[in-house]
Amino acid sequence: MSVANLLDPITPDGGPTRFENLDSWLQGRTLYGGASALIAYTAAVRAFSDLPPLRAAQVAFVAPTGPEAELRREIVRQGRNVAQVRSEIWCEGQCTLTAFWLFGTEREANAVHPAAAIAEWPGPPEDAETAMTDKGPAFIQNNFEIRRAQDMRGPGDPVVRRWARLTDRSALDPISELILLGDVLPPGAMRAMQRQGPISSINWSFNLLEPEPTTRDGWWLSENASQHAAHGYSSERLRLWNAEGKQVLDGMQCVAVFG
């Protein structure tokens, strides 16, 4: 199923919505987190079409999301410059995802401080080795191209860095593309696990550094880095850069690491 087909059932009215043929977007028994976040974002912007650019979001992955859903969205507050919107996905009578979106008009800059240059630039994606061919969850195998962006393999520093792009980016605006792609990698804590076991994203919070991000040929450099892992959870920093090394997204995530 293409991204466009995934989003087609979403109407400005929200309410009961059925998503067909989700198998290609599954991660285990639930919809891939980036896809469910994109559904919630799309429900918000289709309902309220005059919103300013997206600046930040907080997304909570509450329970597995399936094909039969109810889409809820509301404007919590709309001021002169900033609008805050809540959107939720409900399945079988329970909330499976809740998201809070912050939209804001551009202001005259009173503080200018560019994000730091990326450390250990891996080189351009065109020269990178293909990774995860015919491996990984269904949503990666069916929708993403992944290439290596670090020499490290196996256990080591709790950082996972890869080049990633969608195989079909048609009909997607840049912000939707980043939301769909932002949660694509496994957590950095994977490299610190003492034994193999399941992992699950619990939440995701991010700031967009560019209101209209661009890159070359659809390639984005994605990094998940565990900043602390203990007690069955990992605190992760998630970042995205474009193909020229300019950072476009800065985020945090809590991940459950099962034993």
Salt bridges, closest charged atoms under 4 A:
GLU20 OE2 - ARG18 NE 3.09
GLU68 OE2 - ARG18 NH1 2.39
GLU70 OE2 - ARG72 NE 3.21
GLU74 OE2 - ARG86 NH1 2.31
GLU126 OE2 - ARG216 NE 2.88
GLU129 OE1 - ARG148 NE 3.90
GLU129 OE1 - ARG153 NH2 2.79
GLU145 OE2 - ARG147 NH2 2.93
GLU145 OE1 - ARG165 NE 2.99
GLU210 OE2 - LYS246 NZ 3.08
GLU223 OE2 - ARG161 NH2 2.61
GLU223 OE1 - ARG239 NH2 2.78
GLU244 OE2 - ARG216 NH1 2.34
ASP250 OD1 - ARG237 NH2 2.85
